[in-house]
Amino acid sequence: MRMGIWQLLIVLLIIALVFGAKKIPEIARALGRSSGEFKKGLREGNAEATEKASEIKEAILGDPDQKA
């Protein structure tokens, strides 16, 4: 279900009325920072999971550079 231009304008108008025009930029900045922190956390989590997976793989298979 897609929002049309009129529905979007109505939602934006309601937001402006509820929060006021001065608060909207502050809210947008806070959302941007939150989004950045969330993405940073995802990257760090993925890096940590990859590191742990390679440690487990190495523990199971042994060091591939080491000759038996």
Phi, psi and omega in degrees: 000118183260148177271135175278173182297323181291320178296320178296317178297320179296317179297316178297321178296317179296318178298316180297322180290321183287312186266337184088152186292332182283332182278335185300315178298324177296318179295318180297318178297316180297319177295320178297316177297317180298317179297318178297316179295322179296314179296322177297317177297320177297315180298315180296320178296318178295318180297318180294318179295320178295318179298315180295320179297320179290326176296317180294317179299317179295321180294324182282312186270344183086175181286121183291339180277342182277130179274141182276000000 
